[in-house]
Amino acid sequence: MYNLFPQDALERHHTSLKKQRVAVKHRLKELAARQSEITKKSTAIKDSVLRKYQEIHAVLEEDMRITLSHLEMEERAAVSALDAFMERNCTQIQEIEQELARISLALEQSNTEPDTMSFFSYPELDNTEIAERVSDVLNQSDPSSVSLDEAKASQILTLTNNMLLLVRSQTPLMKKLLKSYSSEVHLDPQTAHPKLIISPKSDSVSYTDTWQKLPDLPGRFDTTLNVISLQGFRFGHHYWEIDVTGKTYWELGVTYPSIPRKGTSEDCWLGRGAESWCVEFFDGEYTAWHGGLPHQLPFSKRFSQIGVFCSFPAGLVTFLEAEKMMPLFSFCAGTFLDCLHLALCPGHDHNGTNSSPIVICNETSPTSDL
């Protein structure tokens, strides 16, 4: 066998490969170091946030303890005063019972031995004195004279309610943060399937049974009921909320502009190819899709608004229940290879059960690329 390459060429290639190996190994070390750095930073941030929540909890617990102790002291004072009143009334009852017993005994003796009563002197009866003592006890133990400080209690309730409203106004904490990333988008009618109706403001899409006579543009979906946003995003953080109220079937997510638009290929469906990520709601079940791989989600409630969050620095696509900011599913996409467009599929109307539109809840705040 003949050597097809000169010795010096092989040596140069050998040397080049060794250099490339060194470069790749060095990059691996850099990547590992970066991974470790990100993990440490994330752990430190989470620990700091956890401590703040614990401090907030401790402050509220201490304030609750002090507030309740004040209320308990006032309760003890009122109960103690009423105990004293009850004791005086019990003493008075005992005195009355003793007097009744004495009188009953005297009456019994007078009935059985009427002649003997003349030999005994009976103390003069003084109903006035007893009546006065009873009157004094009743007057001085009026239940209405002891009460809690209702004005103070009302103020405490007002203050605690104000505190609750303040806390609720700041939570979910992620809602305020993600809202700051809101990016206004409008649907591109030139990409919409001919059986989709785009609203005049290009902020909602609904299905129609009528095939509309529209130009067969290269960017128009001709089989799947999709439409994508006119705007695409290449960097920063972006958040959208989508209203799916009243719908029994929908798909929504983000896609590269390179998603196939023509024919019956599964890649034209959202999440079925490598170009898009989506969450689907169908037959009461939620499924997250990417690259044709389904991820069944453990939710059964029909949500009204879905949030979509994209982070270019983190290579993250997250779907959320928008009211409480509860994450539904996250895709760790790595480095995005192209700009991202919002993508919607309202689905067929299913005999009127799915006729409601999908609506983009555009925010008035400017786009943030923090």
Sequence and secondary structure as in RCSB ss.txt:
>XXXX:A:sequence
MYNLFPQDALERHHTSLKKQRVAVKHRLKELAARQSEITKKSTAIKDSVLRKYQEIHAVLEEDMRITLSHLEMEE
RAAVSALDAFMERNCTQIQEIEQELARISLALEQSNTEPDTMSFFSYPELDNTEIAERVSDVLNQSDPSSVSLDE
AKASQILTLTNNMLLLVRSQTPLMKKLLKSYSSEVHLDPQTAHPKLIISPKSDSVSYTDTWQKLPDLPGRFDTTL
NVISLQGFRFGHHYWEIDVTGKTYWELGVTYPSIPRKGTSEDCWLGRGAESWCVEFFDGEYTAWHGGLPHQLPFS
KRFSQIGVFCSFPAGLVTFLEAEKMMPLFSFCAGTFLDCLHLALCPGHDHNGTNSSPIVICNETSPTSDL
>XXXX:A:secstr
    S HHHHHHHHHHHHHHHHHHHHHHHHHHHHHHHHHHHHHHHHHHHHHHHHHHHHHHHHHHHHHHHHHHHHH
HHHHHHHHHHHHHHHHHHHHHHHHHHHHHHHHHHHHH TTGGGGS      HHHHHHHHHHHHHHT GGG    H
HHHHHHHHHHHHHHHHHHHH SHHHHHHHTTB    B GGGS TTEEE TTSSEEEE SS       TTS SSS 
 EEBS  B SSEEEEEEE TT SEEEEEEE TTS  SSS GGGSTTTSTTEEEEEEETTEEEEEETTEEEEES  
S  SEEEEEEETTTTEEEEEETTTTEEEEEEE  S SS BEEEEE    TTTTT S EEE   SS     
